[in-house]
Amino acid sequence: MAGIVGYGAYVPRYRIKVEEIARIWHESAGHTKSGLGITEKSVPATDEDTGTIASEAARRAVIHAGIEASEIGAIYVGSESHPYAVKPTAATVTQAIGAGPNLTAADLEFACKAGTAGLQMVMGLVGSGMINYGMAIGSDTSQGRPGDALEYTASAGGAAFIVGKKDVIAEIIATASYTTDTPDFWRREGASFPSHGGRFTGEHAYFKHIIGATKLIFEKTGTKPGDFDFVVFHQPNGKFPTNVAAMLGFKPEQLKQGLLTPVIGNTYSGASPLGLAAVLDVAKPGNKIMVTSFGSGAGSDSFVIEVKDAIESKRQRAIKVWDMINDKTYIDYAMYLKNNRSIKMR
């Protein structure tokens, strides 16, 4: 079976607190905290975008895997904030890490689950024997219109996973997906900021698809919540993943390690991958992990993963996600607008 042989993550150092955003819009920070379950979020620097975040996560994944970048046969970058409308981020990553040119590469887009869609694709390529190693990346510098509820959550970060068959640190036992045409969140070509369906994005989109995919993989693998040591759900805010975990029968301690949104915000395509990376930072051989992503539009990918012995020999090569989270510098709203390119010059 194909499995993860290495991973890398990246979270920008800059942070803005919920109180600072609420101060500008004369809103209650306490109400925002309780409603969204978020205290602060990550903000990219002026020279950071989806491409640089993806490239740094990819470099770290290659180091962690202990392979040569030239051995990678496919690179897929999932994001909804690619720097160019026409110019692949994946090609930039390929050059940045010294992979290729003998490989296939492409950008993926399915809102916040594009990274896990890439993971399924490289699983198939490795499993079929077409390539020895494939890389899937979820990376975003997500957008939120100033003054919109999304502004409190939209953040930046990403993670990369190398899939192969040798020296596997975590075997991907099974995957399942659940997809419908549910227009809960969208951004038309040329629009600077996305639109969303408000409360509709909860019950009819997030919860329906997360529960649908997770139940599918329970049936496929004959598992139940108590069989897992860790669970990672897509985390658009701090409330939704906590609520859906309870609805499905998971306990708070299973969710805690991979729940990052309360302190870095929603990294969109990077959210589920970063949560998984944070879990792998501490997971032990034999641990079982459930991951279910969600992307608006709408769909979910679910995975059952079992940690293997090789994780221990590679553990010191990883830069831990929570260490990056705790290494931070706070900025004010003006600097946030500048860094996040929300000030339009043309």
SEMIZA-905458 format. One record per residue: y negated, x negated, z negated of N, C-alpha, C in turn; residue in one letter. Coordinates in steps of 0.05 Angstrom, whole numbers, plus 5000, padded with zeros to 4 digits. Layout:
! residues N
YXZYXZYXZA;...
//
This chain:
! residues 346
502449835000500050005000497549835000M;495449925013492949785013491549824986A;490049624979488649644953486149464953G;484649484932482149324928482949044921I;481948854936482448564929479948434918V;477648564920475248454909472948654912G;470948624895468648814896466148664887Y;463848774895461348664886459248884884G;457348854867455349074862452648944860A;450649114865447849024861446049254853Y;444549214832442549404822439849264820V;437749354833435149224831434249214802P;432549014796431648964769429549154759R;427849254778425649424770426549694761Y;425149804740425650074730423050224725R;423250484728420950664720422150874702I;420650924680421551124660420851404669K;422451594660421851874665419051954655V;418351844632415751904620413451834638E;413751614653411651514670411251704694E;413451794706413251984728412152254718I;413052344695412152604684409152584678A;408152354669405352314662403552374686R;404452284709402752314733402652604742I;404852744739404953024748404553224726W;403653124702402953304680405253484672H;407653364672410053514665411153414638E;413053564627414253494602416553294607S;416253054597418452854600420852944584A;420453064562422753154546424353364560G;422953554574424353754589425953634612H;424653434625426053304648428453154638T;428253014616430552864605432853054599K;432253284586434353464578435553614602S;433853664622434753804646436353634665G;435653384667436953204686438753004673L;438452954647440052754633439452474642G;436952424649436152154658433752054642I;433751804635431451694620429851504637T;431051374657429751184675431351144700E;430151014720431650964745430850704757K;432650594774432150344787430250384811S;428750174817426850174839427149914855V;427349924881427549684897424949524897P;425149264899422849094903421749144931A;419349034937418149084963419748954986T;421348754979422948615000425848704999D;426448924986429249024984429449284999E;431749315014432349565026435349595026D;436349805040439249845041440749605052T;439549465072440849235083441149005064G;438948945049439148715031440948775007T;440949024998442649104976445549094985I;446149195009448849185019449848895023A;448048725033448748445038449348295012S;447748344991448248214966450848304953E;451348564954453848674943456248554959A;455948534986458048425002458648134996A;456547974992456947694985458547674959R;457847834940459147824914462047914916R;462548104934465348204938467147984950A;466047834969467547614982468247404961V;466347334944466847134923468947244904I;468747494896470647604877473447624889H;473647684915476247704927477547434931A;475947224933477046954938478046914966G;476747044985477547005013475146895029I;475646825054473546745072472446995086E;469847005089468647245102469647285130A;470447065143471447075170474147225172S;475447265149478047405149477747715150E;475247805146474748095146474648205174I;476248415179476548525206474848775211G;473648885190471949125193469949145170A;467549215177465449265157464049535163I;464149705143462749965146460749995123Y;458250065130456150105111455350395110V;455850535088455050805085452450835070G;450550995082447951025070446551255083S;444551375069442751565082439951455083E;439651185079437051055081437350795096S;438750795118438950555135436150475144H;435550215145432850125152432050215180P;433950235199433250305226434650565234Y;433350725250434650955261436750875283A;436050665297437850545317437850245314V;439750145299440249865295442049845270K;444549765273446449795252445949605228P;445949715205445849555180448349385178T;450649485187453149345185453049085200A;451649075222451448815237449848615222A;447748705208446148525191447848415169T;449448585156451148495134453148285144V;454348345167456248155179455147875183T;452647865193451347605197450647475170Q;449647645152448747535126450947405110A;453447505112455647395096457347195111I;456747155137458246965153460847065163G;461047335166463447455178463147465208A;465347545222465147585250464947325266G;464547355293464047605307466547765314P;468947655307471447795314472048015294N;470548225294470948455276469648695287L;470248935276468849175282467049245259T;464749365266462749435245461249685254A;460549845234459050085241457650195216A;455550355220454250495199455350775197D;455550875172456551135166454351305152L;454451565157452551735143453952005136E;454252055111455052325101453852355073F;451152355073449652375048450852175028A;451452265004452152084983455051994983C;456752095002459552005002460151825026K;458151725039458651555062460151295055A;459651195030461050955022464050995017G;464751225006467651285001469051355027T;467551475047468651525073469451255086A;467751055082468350785093470850665080G;471150725054473450625039476050745051L;475951005057478251125070478850995097Q;476750935112477150825139478450545138M;477550375120478750105119481450125107V;482050315089484750355079486650405103M;485750575121487450645144487950405163G;485750255167486050015185487849805173L;487549755147489249555133492049665132V;492349915124495050025121496650025147G;495250065170496550065196497249785207S;496049585194496549305203494549215224G;492549375231490649295251488849065242M;488249055216486648845204487948755178I;487248515169488248415143486448505120N;483848495125481848575105479648745117Y;478748945103476549105111474649145088G;472049175094470049215074468549475077M;468349625055466849875054464649845034A;462149925042459849895026458350165023I;457550234999455750454995453150344984G;450950384999448350264991446050454998S;444150474981441850654987439350564972D;437050624984434450634971433550914975T;434451094959434151384964431351474962S;430851704975428051804977427752064961Q;425352104951424552344938421652394942G;420852624952418052674957416452664930R;414152534929412552524905412052804894P;412652844868412253104856414653284857G;416653214873419053374875421053294853D;422853474846424853414825426453164832A;426953114858428452884866427152614858L;424552624855423152374848424152264821E;425052434804425952334778428752204779Y;430152244801432952144802433351944825T;432051974848432651804871432051514865A;434151344868433951064859435250874880S;435950634872436950434891439250274879A;441150214895443450044887445750074906G;447749914902450049924920452449764910G;454749814922457149664916458849634941A;460349414942462149354965464949304955A;466849394970469649364963471149244987F;472749044982474448925003477349034998I;478449145019481149255018483049075034V;485349025022487448865035490148925022G;492148755028494748785017495648554998K;494148334999494948094983493048074959K;494147994936492647954912490948194905D;492148434906490748684901490248714871V;487648774864486948814836487149104828I;487149284848487349574842488549714867A;490849824864492249964886491050244889E;490450314914489550584920492050744926I;492950904907495451044909495251274929I;492951424928492651654945489651724948A;489051864969486351974973486552254985T;484552414980484452684991481552764994A;480952935013478153025018477953325021S;475553425016474953705017472153735029Y;472053875052469553875068468954155079T;466454235076465554495087462654455099T;461854645114459054645125457254795105D;456354645085454654765064451954625065T;449854755075447254625078445554615052P;446354445034444954445008442754235006D;442754045026440953815024440853695052F;438453635062438153545090435553395094W;435553225115433053095123433153075154R;431253205167431153195196430152925206R;430852865231429952625244426852605243E;425852385233422952345232421752425206G;423152575189422152665164422352435144A;420252395128420252175108421852245084S;421952495076423352575052425252805057F;427452815041429353035045428453295032P;429753505040429453775028432053855015S;431854044997434354124983434254424976H;436554524969436854814964436554884935G;435254714919434754774891437354834876G;437555054862439855124846442355154863R;442055214888444255244907445954994908F;444654764904446054504907448154464885T;448054624863449954594842452554734847G;452654984840455255144842456455144869E;454855194890456055224917456554964931H;455454744922455754494936457254294918A;455854174899456953964882459554054868Y;459454264852461754344836464054444853F;463454594874465654694891467154474904K;465754264914467154054929468453844910H;467053774889468353594870470953714859I;470853964850473154094839475354124861I;474454194885476354234907477853974914G;476453754916477853504923479553404900A;478553424876480053334853482653484849T;482553754852484953914850486953854872K;485953794896487653714918489253464912L;487853264900489253014894491053034870I;490453214851492253274830494953374841F;494653564860497053684873498553474889E;497153304903498353104921499852894905K;498852824881500052604866501652704841T;501452954836502853064812501652964786G;499052914786497652814762495953034749T;495052964725493253144710491152964696K;489053084685486852924673487852724652P;489852804636490752624615492152384624G;492852364650494252134661492351904667D;489751954665487751754673486251634649F;485751364652484251224631481251254637D;480451274662477651284670477351494692F;475051624693474351794715471451744723V;471051744750468351714761467851944780V;465652084775464852294793462052224804F;461552324828458752294839456852394818H;454552254815452752304793449852334803Q;449152564814446452614823444452624799P;445452684776443952684751445952634728N;444952644704446752594682448352834673G;447553074682448853324672451253404689K;450953394716453053494733455753354729F;455953084728458552964724459753014697P;458053044677459053104650460253394650T;458853574663459753854663462353884680N;462453754703464853784720467253654707V;466753434692469053304678470253494658A;468453634643469453824623470854054636A;469854154659471054374673473854304683M;474254054690476853974700478753874679L;477853854654479553774632479453484624G;477453334634477153054625475553044600F;475952824585474552784560472152594564K;470052614548467652454551468252154552P;470152064536470751774536471951674562E;473151844578474251774604471951724624Q;469751864620467451854639465451644632L;465251564607462951414596462451154611K;464450984616464050724628462750734655Q;463550924671462550944699460151124703G;459151244681456851424683454251264681L;453051204703450751024704448051164709L;448151404720445651544728443651574705T;444451634681442451664660440551424657P;441351184665439650954661438850804687V;440050894710439150774736438450984757I;438951244751438351454770440651484790G;440151644811442151714831441851514854N;443751334857443751144879445051244904T;445351504906446351634930449051524939Y;449251394962451751284972452851064954S;451150954937452050744919453050854892G;452751114887453251224861456251214852A;457951324868460851314861461951034863S;461250874884462150594885461150424861P;458650464853457750314829459150394804L;459750654801461250754778464050634778G;465350614801467950494802467850194796L;465850054806465449774800465149724770A;463549894757463149874728465749914712A;467450094722470050134710471849894714V;471949784738473649554744472749314727L;470249304720469249084703470749064677D;471849284667473149284640476049384641V;476949484664479649594665481749384662A;484049474651486349294645488649374664K;490449184668492749244685494249484674P;494949664692496349904685494550144681G;491950104678490050324676489950484702N;489650744699489350924722486551034723K;485451044748482651124752482551354772I;481051554766480451774784477551744794M;477151754820474451744831474151984850V;472052134847471452344866468452334873T;467852284898465152264907464152544917S;461652564923460552804935458252734954F;458252864977456052834996455153105005G;452553145004451453405012451953455041S;452353705048452753785076455353915084G;457653915070458053795044461053715042A;461653505026464353425023464853235000G;467353204993468153024971470652874979S;470752614971473152444974474152384946D;476752414942477952354916480052134919S;480251964899482051734899483551714872F;486151644874487651564850488151264853V;487351114833487450814834488850714810I;490650514814492050394791491350094790E;490450004767489649724764492049544762V;491949304775494149114776493548864761K;495648694757495348454741493348254752D;492948244779491148054791488248084782A;487648314770484848354762484048144741I;485848064724485247884702484447604713E;485747504733485147234744482547224759S;481547464768479047474783476647574767K;477147654742475147794726472547634723R;472747374718470447214713468647164738Q;469747234761468147194786466147424790R;466447644776464847884780462247864763A;460047954775457547994760457648284751I;457848324725458348594714456048784719K;456749034725454749234731452949294707V;454149314684452449374660450649144653W;451448894660449648664655447148684673D;447648774698445348814717443549044707M;444749254697443249484687441449404664I;442449234647440949154623438948934629N;439048814652437048614660434848754677D;432748824664430849004677427948944670K;426149024688423249004685421949274691T;420349374673419149634677416549614693Y;416049814710413649824726412250094722I;409750104730408250354728408550514754D;407250744755407650924778406450814803Y;404150674801402850554824404650344837A;405850174821407649974831410150094842M;411050314830413350454840412850564868Y;410550684872409850784899409850564920L;408650334912408550104930411350004937K;412949964916415649854920417450044936N;417050304931418850504943417850594970N;415750474979414550535006413750825008R;412850944986411951214987409051234995S;407651014996404951005006405050955036I;404351155052404651135081402051025093K;402350795107400050665119399550755148M;401550895159401150995187403051225192R;
//
